[in-house]
Amino acid sequence: MNIDVMSFNLRYWNKADGPNAWPNRRSAVVSVIQRFAPLVMGTQEGLPEMLADLDTDLPDYARIGRGRGSDEADEFCAIYYRRDVLELIAEGQFWLSTTPEVPGSRSWDSSLPRICTWGHFRTKDEELEFVMFNTHLDHEGEDARRLGAELLWERMRPFVERGLPCILTGDFNCEPQSIPIQFLRERLTDALEDKGAGGATFHGFSGVGVGGWIDYIFVSANVGVVSAEVIRDKVDGRFPSDHYPIRARLELPVK
């Protein structure tokens, strides 16, 4: 069975972005999501007000996840999923720290609390199950990215060992040759690399990519990558975010 997956760094609502501030991009973000109609989508940098807008604009989707702060506010790594197709079996969130269950915790050289949201899904016809993880690694701390990637794998591995198809999306803030990405590639498939579809995903609203890709869709070995791409489209002359969203069509085993 094939499913479509997206990863989308929404760029937090920053008034200093002027014409690129969230209220001016909201419709462009929704347009891209509706065009590609993913079954599941990992988002990064969504603030509560932004996610409330998407909840209104995307009524076919439900979402899971909490904010990264100690009060579970601030930025989310929310996962959106098609409520008419999928049912949620279990969900959770952990902080990328030495105390993963403590809200707002951070460790190593992380500049901010960082999180991973996950959901265990089953199609309503009960033919398919998979587990989705969605994260955002630190933009400054090299150790935080490396150890955060190791923690992600530690939490994913029990599902992988049970034979459940697993998907990991996110903004990893590091390029393909980096230690964290090489660590994950030894254990998972990088969908963009698998299909030769890589390329810079951060462009700062300029449309000019900087470096290699830093947004990823990883999958476990029992998941096939049918296609993958970086979505570089403008909507009505505007980029939806300062990152290009990425998507992959995946083949998951039927029970």
C-alpha positions in Angstrom: 0.0 0.0 0.0 1.3 3.4 -0.9 1.0 6.5 1.3 2.1 10.1 0.8 4.1 11.7 3.6 5.3 15.3 4.0 7.7 17.2 6.2 7.1 20.9 6.5 9.0 23.5 8.5 6.4 26.2 8.7 8.7 29.0 10.0 7.4 30.4 13.3 5.2 33.5 13.3 7.8 36.3 13.4 6.5 39.8 12.8 10.0 40.8 11.8 9.5 38.7 8.6 7.3 41.5 7.3 5.6 40.4 4.1 6.6 36.8 4.9 5.1 36.8 8.3 2.6 34.0 9.0 -0.7 35.8 8.2 0.6 36.5 4.7 1.8 32.9 4.1 -1.1 31.0 5.7 -3.0 30.5 2.5 0.1 29.4 0.6 1.0 26.8 3.2 -2.6 25.4 3.1 -2.5 25.4 -0.7 0.6 23.3 -0.8 -0.7 20.8 1.7 -4.0 20.5 -0.1 -2.3 20.0 -3.4 -0.2 17.1 -2.3 -2.8 15.8 0.2 -0.4 13.8 2.4 -1.9 11.0 4.6 0.5 12.1 7.4 2.6 15.3 7.7 5.3 16.2 10.2 5.5 20.0 10.9 8.1 22.0 12.7 8.0 25.5 14.3 4.2 25.7 14.5 3.1 28.0 17.3 -0.3 27.5 18.8 -2.0 30.3 16.9 -0.6 28.9 13.6 -1.7 25.4 14.3 -5.2 26.7 15.2 -5.3 28.3 11.8 -4.3 25.1 10.1 -6.9 23.2 12.2 -9.5 25.5 10.7 -8.2 25.4 7.2 -7.6 21.6 7.0 -10.7 20.1 8.5 -9.9 16.6 7.0 -6.9 16.4 9.3 -6.5 15.8 13.0 -3.2 16.5 14.8 -1.1 15.3 17.8 1.7 16.9 19.7 2.4 19.4 22.4 4.7 22.5 22.7 8.3 22.1 23.6 8.3 24.4 26.7 7.9 23.4 30.3 4.3 24.6 30.1 4.0 22.6 26.8 3.6 25.9 24.9 6.0 27.5 22.4 6.8 25.6 19.1 5.3 22.2 18.3 6.5 19.3 16.2 2.8 18.5 15.4 1.9 15.5 13.3 -1.2 16.0 11.1 -3.1 12.9 9.8 -6.2 12.2 7.7 -8.9 11.5 10.2 -11.1 9.7 7.6 -8.4 7.1 6.8 -6.3 6.7 10.0 -7.1 5.9 13.6 -4.6 6.7 16.3 -3.6 3.7 18.4 -1.0 5.5 20.7 0.9 8.7 20.8 3.6 10.3 22.8 6.3 13.0 23.0 9.7 13.2 24.5 12.3 15.8 24.9 15.8 15.5 23.4 17.6 15.6 26.6 19.0 13.3 29.4 15.5 13.5 31.0 13.2 12.9 28.0 10.0 12.7 30.0 10.5 16.1 31.6 8.7 18.9 29.7 11.0 21.8 28.7 14.2 19.9 29.5 17.3 20.4 27.5 20.8 19.0 27.8 24.3 19.0 26.2 24.8 22.2 24.2 21.2 22.6 23.1 20.2 26.2 22.7 16.5 25.4 23.2 14.3 22.6 24.4 13.9 20.1 21.5 11.2 17.5 21.1 10.0 14.5 19.1 6.3 13.7 18.7 5.3 10.3 17.6 2.1 8.4 16.7 1.2 4.8 16.1 -1.4 4.7 13.4 -3.7 2.1 11.8 -5.8 2.4 8.7 -9.5 2.1 9.4 -9.7 -1.0 7.2 -7.1 -2.5 9.6 -4.8 -3.5 6.7 -1.9 -1.2 7.6 0.0 0.0 10.7 2.9 2.3 11.0 4.7 4.6 13.5 5.5 8.2 12.6 8.1 10.2 14.5 8.6 14.0 13.9 11.4 16.1 15.3 13.4 19.3 15.1 17.1 19.1 16.1 18.9 22.1 17.6 20.3 24.7 15.2 23.4 25.5 17.3 24.5 22.6 19.4 26.6 20.0 17.6 26.5 17.6 20.5 22.8 18.1 20.9 22.2 17.1 17.3 24.4 14.1 17.6 23.0 12.8 20.9 19.5 13.8 19.9 19.8 11.6 16.8 21.0 8.7 19.0 18.0 9.2 21.3 15.6 9.3 18.3 17.0 5.9 17.2 16.8 4.5 20.8 13.1 5.4 20.9 12.4 4.1 17.4 14.3 0.8 17.6 11.8 -1.1 19.7 9.1 -0.5 17.0 11.5 -1.4 14.2 12.5 -4.6 16.0 8.8 -5.5 16.3 8.6 -5.2 12.5 6.4 -2.1 12.5 7.0 0.2 9.5 8.6 3.4 10.9 8.8 6.9 9.4 11.0 9.8 10.8 10.4 13.3 9.5 11.9 16.6 10.6 14.3 19.5 10.3 17.6 18.1 11.4 19.6 21.3 11.0 22.5 19.4 9.6 23.5 18.4 6.1 23.9 14.9 4.6 27.6 14.5 5.4 27.1 15.3 9.1 27.6 12.8 11.9 23.9 12.7 13.0 22.7 12.0 9.4 25.3 9.4 8.8 24.3 7.7 12.0 20.7 7.6 11.0 21.5 6.5 7.4 23.3 3.4 8.8 20.0 2.4 10.3 17.3 3.9 8.1 16.8 5.0 4.5 17.0 8.7 3.6 14.1 9.0 1.1 15.6 12.0 -0.8 19.0 10.3 -1.1 17.3 7.0 -2.2 15.7 8.7 -5.1 18.5 11.1 -6.0 16.1 13.9 -5.2 18.2 15.9 -2.7 19.1 19.6 -2.8 19.0 22.5 -0.4 15.9 22.8 1.6 16.6 26.0 3.5 16.4 29.2 1.4 15.4 32.0 3.8 12.4 33.1 1.6 14.9 33.9 -1.2 14.4 30.8 -3.3 18.2 30.4 -3.4 19.0 27.2 -1.5 21.9 27.2 1.0 24.1 24.1 1.3 22.7 20.6 1.3 19.3 19.5 2.5 18.6 19.7 6.2 15.0 18.4 6.1 14.5 14.7 5.9 12.1 11.8 5.6 13.7 8.6 6.9 12.1 5.1 6.8 12.8 1.7 8.2 14.0 -1.1 6.0 10.6 -2.6 5.5 9.3 0.6 3.9 9.9 1.2 0.2 10.5 4.6 -1.3 8.4 5.0 -4.5 9.3 8.7 -5.1 10.6 11.7 -3.2 11.0 15.4 -4.0 11.8 18.8 -2.6 8.8 21.1 -3.3 10.2 24.4 -4.6 6.9 25.9 -5.8 5.7 29.4 -5.1 2.0 30.1 -4.5 0.8 33.3 -6.0 4.3 34.6 -6.2 5.1 33.7 -2.5 7.2 31.0 -0.9 5.1 29.2 1.8 8.1 29.1 4.2 11.8 29.8 4.5 12.2 26.0 4.1 11.1 24.0 1.1 8.7 21.3 2.2 9.6 17.8 1.2 7.4 14.8 0.3 7.7 11.1 -0.3 5.4 8.4 -1.6 6.1 5.3 0.5 5.2 1.6 0.0 4.2 0.1 3.3 3.6 -3.7 3.8 0.0 -4.8 4.3 -0.7 -7.0 7.3 
